[in-house]
Each structure stands twice: as structure tokens, then as C-alpha cells.
């Protein structure tokens, strides 16, 4: 990196002429094959398509009678489209053409209406004309077709639904192995996911920012990436770099797959800064050529070559909304351009040293610039002036980055990284490095800061606790060595898990043992309560019976008196001779039965009353016994709670180690697959 280090010797052989064909996806035909391949005949509007439209369509769709607002009797009119917009495009996609969908009867309203479809031979000509670039006449030239996946991507600048993209199938192979790391050239953090990218020699290493796990390695065959930025939605990684005095490019990678989806530029020296706009349609780069170059991201064609800088361009960054683009150079030149037109929007001259980095706040209204003059300046894009100048690092500031809260992290030649609030006030310093800190990034949630120095040491640390840190490698060991290390870790974690599992099992057994007497006591208490309820119900039944008898006795007593009066009258009649002895005997028998029934009823009353007391007493005794048994429950439950807490702690420990084992196993399987 010329702005900080001398040229790095890269062990690479770059085939002449491979840049345009390899990066943009083009192919060439050479030698005898080129001579033997006949050129395909042109299908043009004037020669082939206009007669077809005249025969089938022009009656309704002409300049005098534009049904649906569409006329097809001239090329210019057809290109204007109809009331619903353009009907054909020069991208070579027939299936996506509204014109083709209607004439081929793939969609409604079919054309021509109320008629058979246009004959197949004519349809073939229409399709060939669209796929050939909708040429007007024999002198027309077709535009180059889009050559990469970005032609179909319209990335949003805000947080994507479901969170940011994470690597899913990125290779683990290390392209270049070194005894020691080179100086840190680029670090970037995803705006929406726990992901950080670090530039190494011929590679870009992707790490999980929370766990520090290596998630994959992107090959960068052109040399060393001097600039790394994620797209606004975090779905793509943009890498600018190359080989000093040889070549420079900007490559775009799909974060999930690691596939290189686009690359632009054919610089004669490395690229120091590269970025894409908010909708992934343009790529900008700058470097020792002193030119800010803007490319069409879909086909790699150069749109602008902006010639204002007088020295090497060190940094390039689009605003999050894509309206502006900033570039800074080695002589302190700092320009903000209109992204669409390429016109200069602001020429900012306050810095007195090289512009090492620029960063944008999320709202695009404020830009930060880091300079070798030791300051970080915050610029108001509306007023076009510096609204804050921070004396950040003695000797020079090398890097600056915003988080989503508007806080800043900076890195400098004083070997330090610092955190600042949104107003530019100092919050804290991080642990100093051995040499100049060259690059810094802050993670999507603002919880971690990742930075690297001249020696190649890279540190990931907690924002709120700088002493909690770990190291990451820009040039990690070979996959076989990493696999062997993971195997050892896997065995170690498995060994660690075995006694923890045994302890958890033993704790579960103690819980079961503590639960058993509780269950037994609970059953006894339930039995006593059930017995008490049964006696209570019996007492209630006796009470109801006694009450019933009490209601019936007056009637039976009255009936007995009536029977006694009848017997007395019968006996008087016997003495008078009016009643015979048999009648008197019957009356006496009835009277005896009546008295016996009355006596029985009174005995039943006495028994029911006594039963009330008996059942009530038994119910009280059973309830008391249940209460007495319950007094022993507290001690048993305390013992159970103690056993459950011990089991819970054992389970927590088991789950933690088991989770770690699962993570190590996943890492092992990924590396094992890479080795195969």
C-alpha cells in the first residue's frame, strides 16, 4: 500500500489480457476458430420487422391511430413505447419483452387481437431481432449484453428483512501462506450482520465478529486488497486493490456464496479506494493514476473519468443515499462529486495533509475525513463546510468509521484506536498496538471494534470493555493445519463434556430421589383428605336423615293418637254390645303396629343424630392427620429445590459445552469438506 507501506512482493503470475475476459465474463475466439466462425446475419427493424408489423399491427398501431398509445410503424415510435411504458429493450432478453409476450400469446391482451398468432417464421424473426439488440438498420450496432449478476440486483441501502447476509458456502482454502503477516491494508464490517472482512495477501478473510470464527476465504488473485467496503444492505463485499505497478481492479463478491459477481477497472497500478453506489449500478475507484473513474456495474463500461485530483487518490466512498461520492488524495485534496453527473459538488481544502480515509454518516448529511495532519473533520454536506475538527491522533489519522448511532472510531500513527460520540467528543481509547494502527472498523451493533497495525496484528475488542479482546489473522494457516487444530479442540471438548454429562445425570437422579418421598407424602395427604371428605358427606347424609325423621314424627304421633281413640271407642262398644270381640282385636293389633313403627322411627332419629357426631369427629381427625402430614412437606420440598437447582446448574453447564461442541463440530465438518 503506497500510502503507508512499501510495495509488497506478491507471488503471482497474471496472464496478459485476462482482466477483461476473466473479470467481466467475456469470452474471445482466437486463431483458426475465429476465421472459421461465420458472422450471424443481422435482423433489423427496417429490413425484417417493419414489414411484419405493417402486415399485422400497423392498422391499429400507427402515428395516426395509436391504440394504447403505441405506434409500430416507425422505429422511433416503437422505442417510445405506449401508455404503459416501453415494450422492448436492448438487453437481448426476449422473454422479458412486453412486445414478445403479447405477439407470442404468452400474456394478454394477445396481439393481433381476435386473430391467429403471427406465423412462426415471423415470430422467429421478431425474437431474433430482440435478442440481437433491436437494431434499427444494417448500420446499427448492438449494445453489449449485461455480463454479470449485478444487472439483476437492486440492493436497498437500509436494513434488509431478516438481517444482513452471512457466508453460507465460502471456500476455506488459504491461497497464500506466509511465515508472518504483512501490514494491515483493509478491514470492513458488515452494516447489518456479525461479519468482518480482512484483507490479506491474495485473499480476503471473513470472520464472525462475535465468535471470531473463520467463515471463509475469498480469493483475490490480483494481489492485495487495499480497500474493503460492504454494500448498503450488506449482501456484497467490494474490494479494491491489485499489484503495485502492474494492475488494479475493483471486485464485487456475493457475501453468501463468495462468488465474484463483477469486477471493473484495468488500472496500471493498484487501486487504493473502491466503492459501489446505493443501488449497485455504479462502481467507483481511485489510485495512483489520479483519476476518479466511474463504471457501469452491470457491464463494466467506463462512464466517467474525473480529472481534478493532482496526486494519488487514497480513498473513495459513495454517500449511503447514492447522491454524492467523495474522494481524497495524497496532497490533501478532498472532493465531493455529484454521483450521477460527475460534476464537482464541493472542493474541500481545510486539511493540511494527505486524506487517508472518508466515511459517511447513515443520513448522508455528514461526512468524516481522516487526514495525515492528525485531524478528523466532520463536514456538513448542505452548508459545504467543516462543522467539527477533531485533533484525533498525533502524527496522523489513518482510518475512520461511523456506526449506526453516529459514533466514530479512528485509528492513527500514535498506535491507538479511539472512540468518539456523535458530536465528536472523546469517549475512550483502546489498548495500544505495537506500531501505527492502519485500519479500523466498528461492527453492525456497535459492540465491537476491529483494528490492525503495521505489523499485521489484528485485534477484535469489545467497545465497552477494551480489555476483552481476541486476535484475528489476515493470512490464516492452511486448511489442513486448521482442521488438525479443530480436531484437537473437538476431542478436548468431547472429553470435557463426558464428566459434565455424568454430573448432570447424577443430579437428575438426586432430583428423582428427592421427588419420590414428596410423591408418597402427597398421596397420603390426598388419602386423608379424601377420607375427611367422605366422613363429611356421611355426616351430612345423617343430618339430612335426622331432619327428615323430625319432620315425619309429628304426623306419625298424631296418627297414633287417632288409632288410640279408635281402640278406646271399640272397647266401649264391646261393653255395650255394639262391637264384637274380633273388631276390638283388630283395633288392638293395628294399635300395636302403629306404636312399634313410631318407636322404630324414634330409634332411627337417635341413631342418625349420633352418626352426625361420629362422622364429624372422624372428618376432623382425618383433616388433622392431613395437616400433620403436610408439616413434613416443607423439608422435602426444600431438599427437592436444592436438587433441582443443582440439576439446573449442571444442565446449564452441559448445554454450554454441548453448544460449543456443536459449533466445533460444524467448523470441523466445514474444514473437512474443504480438505476433500
C-alpha positions in Angstrom: 0.0 0.0 0.0 1.9 3.1 -1.2 0.1 5.4 1.2 1.5 3.5 4.2 3.9 0.7 3.2 6.4 -0.1 0.5 5.4 -2.3 -2.3 4.6 -5.9 -1.2 6.1 -8.7 -3.3 3.2 -10.8 -4.4 3.9 -14.3 -5.8 1.5 -14.2 -8.7 1.6 -14.6 -12.4 -1.1 -12.7 -14.2 -1.9 -13.8 -17.7 -1.8 -11.0 -20.2 -5.3 -9.9 -21.4 -7.1 -11.9 -18.7 -8.6 -9.0 -16.9 -11.3 -8.0 -19.3 -12.2 -11.6 -20.2 -11.9 -13.1 -16.8 -13.5 -10.4 -14.7 -16.3 -9.3 -16.9 -17.3 -12.7 -18.0 -16.5 -12.2 -21.7 -15.0 -14.8 -24.0 -12.9 -14.5 -27.1 -12.3 -16.6 -30.2 -8.8 -16.7 -31.5 -6.8 -18.1 -34.4 -8.4 -20.5 -36.9 -11.6 -20.7 -34.8 -12.1 -17.0 -35.3 -11.7 -17.4 -39.0 -14.0 -20.3 -39.3 -16.9 -18.8 -37.3 -19.2 -17.0 -39.7 -20.9 -13.8 -38.5 -24.6 -14.2 -37.8 -26.8 -12.2 -40.2 -28.3 -9.1 -38.7 -32.0 -8.9 -38.2 -33.1 -5.2 -38.3 -36.3 -3.3 -37.9 -36.2 -1.7 -41.4 -35.4 -4.9 -43.3 -37.3 -7.6 -41.4 -39.5 -6.4 -38.6 -41.3 -3.4 -40.1 -42.9 -5.5 -42.9 -44.3 -7.9 -40.2 -45.7 -5.0 -38.2 -47.1 -3.4 -41.3 -48.9 -6.7 -42.2 -50.3 -7.5 -38.7 -50.1 -4.5 -36.4 -49.8 -1.1 -38.1 -53.5 -0.8 -38.9 -54.3 -0.2 -35.2 -50.9 1.0 -34.0 -49.7 3.8 -36.2 -48.9 7.5 -35.8 -52.5 8.4 -36.8 -54.2 5.8 -34.6 -52.1 4.9 -31.5 -54.2 2.3 -29.8 -52.9 2.0 -26.3 -50.6 4.9 -27.0 -48.4 2.7 -29.1 -47.3 3.1 -32.7 -45.1 0.5 -34.5 -44.9 1.9 -38.0 -41.5 3.5 -37.3 -38.5 2.5 -35.2 -38.6 5.8 -33.2 -42.3 5.4 -32.3 -41.8 1.8 -31.2 -38.9 2.8 -29.0 -41.1 5.4 -27.3 -43.4 2.7 -26.1 -47.1 3.0 -25.3 -49.3 4.2 -22.5 -47.9 1.6 -20.1 -44.3 2.2 -20.9 -41.6 0.7 -23.0 -42.4 -2.6 -24.8 -39.0 -3.7 -25.9 -35.5 -3.2 -24.6 -32.0 -3.5 -26.0 -30.8 -6.0 -23.3 -31.3 -9.0 -25.5 -34.0 -10.6 -23.3 -36.9 -11.6 -25.4 -38.8 -13.4 -22.6 -38.7 -10.2 -20.6 -40.0 -8.1 -23.5 -43.7 -7.0 -23.3 -43.8 -6.9 -27.1 -42.8 -10.5 -27.3 -45.1 -11.7 -24.5 -48.1 -10.2 -26.4 -47.3 -11.3 -30.0 -46.3 -14.8 -28.8 -49.6 -15.0 -26.9 -47.7 -15.5 -23.6 -49.8 -12.8 -22.0 -52.9 -10.8 -22.6 -54.2 -8.8 -24.5 -52.8 -11.1 -27.3 -51.8 -9.4 -30.5 -53.1 -9.1 -33.0 -56.5 -9.2 -31.2 -59.2 -11.6 -32.4 -56.8 -13.2 -34.9 -54.5 -16.2 -35.1 -51.0 -15.8 -33.8 -48.4 -14.3 -36.2 -46.8 -17.2 -38.2 -43.9 -19.0 -36.5 -41.3 -17.9 -39.1 -42.2 -14.3 -38.5 -42.2 -14.8 -34.7 -38.7 -16.3 -35.0 -37.5 -13.1 -36.8 -39.1 -10.9 -34.1 -37.3 -12.9 -31.4 -34.0 -12.9 -33.2 -34.4 -9.1 -33.6 -34.9 -8.6 -29.9 -32.1 -11.0 -28.9 -29.8 -9.3 -31.4 -30.2 -5.9 -29.7 -33.2 -4.4 -31.5 -31.2 -3.0 -34.4 -32.8 -0.2 -36.5 -31.0 -0.9 -39.8 -27.9 -2.6 -41.2 -25.7 0.1 -40.0 -26.8 -0.2 -36.3 -24.6 -1.8 -33.7 -25.9 -3.9 -30.8 -25.1 -2.8 -27.3 -23.1 -5.3 -25.2 -25.3 -7.6 -23.1 -25.1 -7.4 -19.4 -22.4 -9.7 -18.2 -22.8 -10.4 -14.5 -25.4 -10.9 -11.8 -25.4 -7.3 -10.6 -27.5 -6.5 -13.6 -30.4 -8.1 -11.7 -29.7 -6.7 -8.3 -31.2 -3.6 -6.8 -29.8 -3.5 -3.3 -31.5 -1.3 -0.8 -29.5 0.9 1.5 -31.4 0.1 4.6 -31.5 -2.9 6.9 -32.7 -5.9 4.9 -35.6 -8.0 6.1 -34.3 -10.8 8.3 -30.9 -9.1 8.9 -27.8 -8.9 6.9 -26.2 -11.6 4.8 -23.8 -14.1 6.2 -21.4 -16.6 4.5 -23.0 -19.9 3.7 -20.7 -21.7 1.2 -17.4 -19.7 1.0 -14.2 -21.7 0.5 -11.9 -22.3 3.4 -8.7 -22.8 1.3 -5.8 -20.3 2.0 -4.4 -19.1 -1.3 -1.1 -17.7 0.2 0.8 -18.9 3.2 3.3 -16.7 5.0 5.6 -17.0 8.0 4.3 -13.7 9.3 1.6 -11.3 8.4 2.0 -8.2 6.2 0.8 -4.7 7.2 -2.9 -4.4 7.5 -4.3 -2.9 4.4 -8.1 -3.1 4.7 -10.8 -4.0 7.2 -14.6 -3.7 6.8 -17.6 -4.6 9.0 -21.0 -5.6 7.6 -23.6 -2.9 8.3 -26.3 -5.4 9.4 -24.6 -8.7 10.4 -21.9 -10.0 12.7 -19.4 -10.2 9.9 -16.0 -8.6 9.4 -13.7 -8.8 6.3 -10.0 -8.5 6.5 -7.6 -8.1 3.5 -4.6 -10.5 3.3 -2.2 -11.5 0.6 -4.2 -12.6 -2.4 -7.2 -13.2 -0.2 -9.9 -11.7 1.9 -10.8 -13.5 5.1 -14.3 -13.4 6.5 -14.8 -13.8 10.3 -17.8 -13.9 12.6 -17.3 -10.7 14.5 -18.9 -12.1 17.8 -17.3 -15.5 18.0 -14.1 -14.9 15.9 -14.8 -18.0 13.8 -13.3 -18.0 10.3 -16.3 -18.3 8.0 -14.5 -18.4 4.6 -11.7 -17.0 2.4 -12.3 -15.1 -0.8 -9.6 -15.3 -3.4 -8.2 -12.0 -4.6 -5.8 -13.2 -7.3 -4.9 -9.7 -8.5 -2.8 -9.1 -5.4 -3.7 -7.3 -2.1 -7.0 -5.6 -1.4 -6.3 -2.0 -0.3 -9.9 -1.1 0.2 -12.9 -3.1 1.5 -16.5 -1.9 1.8 -19.8 -3.7 2.1 -22.8 -2.7 0.0 -25.5 -0.7 1.8 -27.6 -3.9 2.5 -24.5 -6.0 3.4 -25.2 -8.5 0.6 -22.0 -7.7 -1.3 -18.4 -7.0 -0.5 -16.5 -4.5 -2.6 -12.7 -5.0 -2.8 -10.3 -2.6 -4.5 -6.7 -3.4 -4.9 -4.2 -5.2 -7.1 -0.5 -5.3 -7.6 1.8 -2.3 -7.5 2.9 -1.1 -10.9 1.1 -4.0 -12.6 -2.7 -3.8 -12.3 -5.6 -2.6 -10.3 -9.3 -3.6 -10.1 -12.4 -3.4 -8.0 -14.1 -6.8 -7.5 -17.6 -7.4 -6.1 -18.3 -10.6 -4.2 -21.6 -12.2 -3.1 -21.3 -12.5 0.7 -23.4 -15.7 1.0 -21.7 -17.7 -1.7 -18.3 -16.0 -2.1 -18.9 -15.8 -5.8 -17.3 -12.9 -7.6 -20.2 -11.3 -9.4 -18.4 -8.4 -11.0 -15.1 -6.7 -11.5 -14.2 -3.4 -13.2 -11.1 -1.4 -14.0 -7.8 -2.1 -15.8 -5.5 0.2 -13.9 -1.8 0.2 -14.4 -1.2 0.3 -10.7 -3.1 -0.9 -7.7 -6.5 0.6 -6.6 -6.4 2.3 -3.3 -10.2 3.1 -2.9 -13.3 1.5 -4.4 -17.0 1.6 -3.6 -20.5 1.0 -5.2 -23.5 3.3 -5.1 -26.7 2.6 -3.1 -28.4 0.6 -5.9 -25.4 -1.3 -7.1 -25.4 0.2 -10.6 -22.1 2.1 -10.5 -18.6 1.3 -9.2 -16.0 4.0 -8.4 -12.3 3.6 -8.0 -9.2 5.7 -7.5 -5.5 5.1 -7.2 -2.0 6.3 -8.4 -3.5 7.3 -11.8 -5.0 10.4 -10.0 -8.3 9.7 -11.8 -11.7 9.0 -10.2 -13.2 6.5 -12.5 -16.9 5.6 -12.5 -18.0 2.3 -14.2 -21.3 0.8 -15.0 -21.6 -2.1 -12.6 -23.7 -4.2 -14.9 -21.4 -4.4 -17.9 -18.1 -2.8 -16.8 -18.2 0.1 -19.2 -16.5 3.3 -18.0 -18.9 6.2 -17.5 -16.7 9.0 -16.1 -13.0 9.7 -15.9 -12.9 12.6 -13.4 -9.6 14.6 -13.6 -9.4 17.0 -10.6 -7.0 15.3 -8.3 -3.4 16.2 -8.7 -2.0 13.3 -6.6 -2.7 9.7 -5.9 -6.3 9.0 -4.8 -6.2 7.2 -1.5 -9.9 6.8 -0.6 -13.3 6.7 -2.4 -16.8 6.4 -0.9 -20.4 6.9 -2.1 -22.9 8.5 0.3 -25.4 6.0 1.7 -28.2 7.6 -0.4 -26.0 7.3 -3.6 -26.4 11.0 -4.4 -22.8 12.0 -3.7 -19.3 10.5 -3.9 -16.2 11.6 -2.0 -12.6 11.1 -2.9 -9.4 12.2 -1.2 -5.8 12.2 -2.3 -2.2 12.2 -1.0 -1.8 16.0 -1.3 -4.8 16.8 0.9 -7.2 17.2 -1.9 -10.8 16.3 -0.9 -13.6 16.4 -3.4 -17.3 15.6 -3.2 -18.9 14.9 -6.6 -22.5 14.6 -7.9 -22.7 10.8 -8.4 -25.0 10.9 -11.4 -23.4 13.7 -13.4 -19.7 13.6 -12.2 -19.8 17.3 -11.6 -17.8 18.7 -8.6 -20.2 19.4 -5.7 -17.7 20.5 -3.1 -13.9 21.2 -3.2 -12.9 21.0 0.5 -9.5 22.4 1.2 -9.2 22.6 5.0 -6.9 19.6 5.5 -3.1 20.2 5.5 -2.1 16.6 4.9 -3.0 13.5 2.9 -6.6 12.3 3.1 -6.3 8.8 4.3 -10.0 7.8 4.6 -13.5 9.1 4.4 -16.7 7.8 5.9 -20.4 8.8 5.7 -22.9 9.0 8.5 -26.1 7.0 7.8 -28.2 10.0 6.9 -25.7 11.1 4.2 -25.7 14.7 5.6 -22.4 14.4 7.4 -19.1 13.1 6.1 -15.9 12.4 8.1 -12.4 12.7 6.7 -9.2 11.4 8.3 -6.0 13.1 7.4 -2.3 12.7 7.9 -2.5 16.2 9.5 -3.7 14.5 12.7 -7.3 15.6 12.4 -10.7 14.1 11.6 -13.1 16.7 10.2 -16.9 16.4 10.1 -18.4 18.1 7.0 -21.9 19.4 6.6 -23.0 18.5 3.1 -25.7 21.1 2.9 -23.6 24.0 4.1 -20.5 22.7 2.4 -18.2 23.4 5.4 -16.4 21.7 8.3 -18.7 21.7 11.4 -16.2 19.9 13.6 -12.4 19.4 13.6 -11.1 16.7 16.0 -7.5 16.5 16.9 -7.6 12.8 16.9 -4.1 11.3 16.6 -0.6 12.8 16.8 1.3 12.1 13.7 -1.7 11.4 11.5 -5.1 9.7 11.3 -5.1 6.6 9.1 -8.7 5.4 9.3 -12.2 6.5 10.4 -15.6 4.8 10.5 -19.2 5.6 11.7 -21.6 3.3 13.5 -25.4 3.5 13.2 -25.6 5.8 16.2 -23.3 8.3 14.6 -20.3 7.5 16.8 -16.8 7.5 15.3 -13.9 5.2 15.6 -10.5 6.4 14.5 -7.0 4.9 14.1 -3.7 6.7 14.0 0.0 6.8 13.9 0.2 7.1 17.7 -0.5 3.3 17.8 -4.0 3.9 19.1 -7.7 3.5 18.3 -10.2 5.9 19.8 -14.0 6.1 20.1 -15.9 9.4 19.8 -19.5 10.3 20.3 -21.8 11.7 17.6 -20.7 15.3 18.5 -17.0 14.4 18.1 -16.3 14.2 21.9 -13.8 11.7 23.0 -15.2 8.6 24.8 -12.3 6.2 25.3 -9.0 4.9 24.0 -8.5 1.2 23.2 -5.4 -0.9 24.0 -2.4 0.5 22.1 -0.8 -1.6 19.4 3.0 -2.1 18.8 3.0 0.0 15.6 0.9 2.5 13.7 -2.8 1.4 13.5 -3.6 1.5 9.8 -7.3 0.3 9.7 -10.3 0.3 12.0 -14.0 -0.8 11.7 -16.9 -1.0 14.1 -19.4 -3.8 13.9 -23.1 -3.5 12.9 -24.3 -3.4 16.5 -21.5 -1.1 17.7 -20.4 -3.6 20.3 -17.0 -4.5 18.8 -14.1 -2.6 17.2 -11.7 -4.4 14.9 -8.4 -2.8 14.0 -5.0 -3.7 12.6 -1.5 -2.3 12.6 1.7 -2.0 10.6 2.9 -5.4 11.9 -0.2 -7.2 10.7 -1.6 -7.8 14.1 -5.4 -7.5 14.0 -7.5 -7.2 17.2 -11.2 -7.5 17.9 -12.3 -5.9 21.1 -15.5 -5.0 23.0 -16.4 -1.4 22.6 -17.4 -1.0 26.2 -14.6 -3.2 27.6 -11.4 -2.8 25.6 -9.5 -5.4 27.7 -11.8 -8.1 26.4 -10.1 -8.8 23.1 -9.0 -11.5 20.7 -6.8 -11.7 17.6 -7.8 -12.4 14.0 -5.4 -13.4 11.2 -5.3 -11.8 7.7 -3.4 -14.8 6.4 -4.6 -17.8 8.4 -2.9 -21.2 8.5 -3.6 -23.8 5.7 -6.9 -25.6 6.0 -5.2 -28.9 6.9 -3.5 -27.3 9.8 -6.7 -25.6 10.9 -8.5 -28.9 10.6 -5.9 -30.6 12.8 -6.3 -27.9 15.4 -10.1 -28.2 15.3 -9.8 -31.9 15.7 -7.8 -31.5 18.8 -10.3 -29.0 20.1 -13.1 -31.3 19.2 -11.6 -34.2 21.2 -10.9 -31.8 24.1 -14.5 -30.6 24.2 -15.8 -34.1 24.0 -13.6 -35.1 26.9 -14.7 -32.1 28.8 -18.4 -32.9 28.1 -18.3 -36.5 29.4 -17.9 -35.8 33.1 -20.4 -32.9 32.8 -22.9 -35.2 31.3 -22.3 -37.7 34.1 -22.7 -35.0 36.7 -26.0 -33.9 35.1 -27.3 -37.5 35.1 -26.3 -37.9 38.7 -28.1 -34.6 39.5 -31.2 -35.8 37.7 -31.1 -39.0 39.8 -30.9 -36.9 43.0 -33.9 -34.9 41.8 -35.9 -38.1 41.2 -34.8 -39.4 44.7 -36.0 -36.2 46.3 -39.2 -36.3 44.4 -40.2 -39.8 45.5 -41.0 -39.1 49.2 -42.8 -36.0 48.1 -45.0 -38.0 45.8 -45.6 -40.6 48.6 -46.4 -38.0 51.2 -48.6 -36.2 48.7 -50.5 -39.5 48.1 -51.0 -40.0 51.9 -52.2 -36.4 52.4 -54.6 -36.9 49.5 -55.9 -40.1 51.0 -56.6 -38.4 54.4 -58.3 -35.5 52.7 -60.4 -37.9 50.7 -61.4 -39.8 53.9 -62.3 -36.5 55.6 -64.4 -35.5 52.6 -66.1 -38.9 52.8 -66.9 -38.6 56.5 -68.1 -35.0 55.9 -70.5 -36.3 53.3 -71.7 -39.1 55.6 -72.3 -36.6 58.4 -74.3 -34.5 56.0 -76.4 -37.6 55.0 -77.1 -38.4 58.7 -78.0 -34.8 59.3 -80.4 -34.9 56.4 -82.0 -38.2 57.6 -82.4 -36.9 61.2 -84.1 -33.8 59.8 -86.4 -35.8 57.7 -87.4 -38.0 60.6 -88.0 -34.9 62.7 -90.5 -33.7 60.0 -92.3 -37.1 59.9 -92.7 -37.8 63.7 -95.5 -35.3 64.4 -97.7 -36.9 61.7 -97.0 -40.4 63.0 -97.6 -39.3 66.6 -100.9 -37.8 65.6 -101.9 -40.9 63.7 -101.0 -43.0 66.8 -103.3 -40.8 69.0 -106.1 -41.3 66.4 -105.6 -45.0 66.5 -105.7 -45.0 70.3 -109.0 -43.1 70.2 -110.4 -45.7 67.8 -109.4 -48.6 70.1 -111.0 -46.9 73.1 -114.2 -46.5 71.2 -114.1 -50.1 70.1 -113.7 -51.3 73.7 -116.7 -49.2 74.9 -118.7 -50.7 72.0 -117.7 -54.2 73.2 -119.1 -53.5 76.7 -122.2 -52.0 75.2 -122.6 -55.0 72.9 -122.3 -52.9 69.7 -118.9 -54.2 68.7 -117.8 -57.8 68.7 -114.5 -59.0 70.1 -113.0 -59.7 66.7 -113.3 -56.0 65.8 -111.7 -55.0 69.1 -108.8 -57.4 68.5 -108.2 -55.9 65.0 -108.0 -52.5 66.5 -105.6 -53.6 69.2 -103.4 -55.3 66.5 -103.3 -52.1 64.5 -102.6 -50.0 67.5 -99.6 -52.3 68.4 -98.2 -52.0 64.9 -98.6 -48.2 65.0 -96.7 -48.0 68.3 -93.9 -50.2 67.0 -93.5 -48.1 63.9 -93.4 -44.9 65.9 -90.8 -46.4 68.3 -88.7 -47.5 65.3 -88.7 -44.0 63.8 -87.6 -42.5 67.1 -84.7 -45.0 67.3 -83.7 -44.1 63.7 -83.7 -40.4 64.7 -81.5 -41.1 67.7 -79.1 -43.2 65.5 -78.9 -40.5 62.8 -78.2 -37.8 65.3 -75.4 -40.0 66.9 -74.0 -40.7 63.4 -73.6 -36.9 62.7 -71.3 -36.6 65.7 -69.4 -39.7 64.8 -68.8 -38.8 61.1 -68.0 -35.2 62.0 -65.4 -36.3 64.5 -63.8 -38.7 62.0 -63.7 -35.9 59.4 -61.9 -33.6 61.8 -59.5 -36.4 62.7 -58.7 -37.1 59.0 -58.2 -33.4 58.2 -55.9 -33.0 61.2 -53.9 -36.0 60.1 -53.6 -34.5 56.6 -52.4 -31.2 58.2 -50.0 -33.0 60.3 -48.6 -34.9 57.3 -48.3 -31.6 55.4 -45.9 -30.2 58.0 -43.2 -32.6 56.7 -43.7 -31.4 53.1 -41.6 -28.2 53.5 -38.4 -30.0 54.4 -38.9 -32.4 51.5 -39.6 -29.6 49.0 -36.5 -27.7 50.2 -34.5 -30.8 49.5 -36.1 -31.1 46.1 -35.5 -27.5 45.3 -31.8 -27.9 46.2 -31.6 -30.9 44.0 -33.3 -29.1 41.1 -31.0 -26.1 41.4 -28.0 -28.4 41.3 -29.5 -30.2 38.3 -30.3 -26.9 36.6 -26.7 -25.7 37.1 -25.4 -29.0 35.7 -27.8 -28.7 32.7 -26.6 -25.1 32.0 -23.0 -26.2 32.1 -23.9 -29.2 29.9 -25.8 -27.0 27.4 -22.9 -24.5 27.2 -20.3 -27.2 26.5 -22.7 -29.1 24.2 -23.3 -25.9 22.2 -19.6 -25.3 22.0 -19.2 -28.9 20.9 -21.8 -28.4 18.1 -20.0 -25.3 16.9 -16.7 -27.0 16.9 -18.2 -30.0 15.1 -19.7 -27.7 12.4 -16.4 -26.0 12.0 -14.7 -29.4 11.8 -17.1 -30.6 9.1 -16.7 -27.4 7.1 -12.9 -27.7 7.1 -13.0 -31.4 6.4 -15.2 -30.7 3.4 -12.7 -28.1 2.3 -9.8 -30.6 2.5 -11.7 -33.1 0.4 
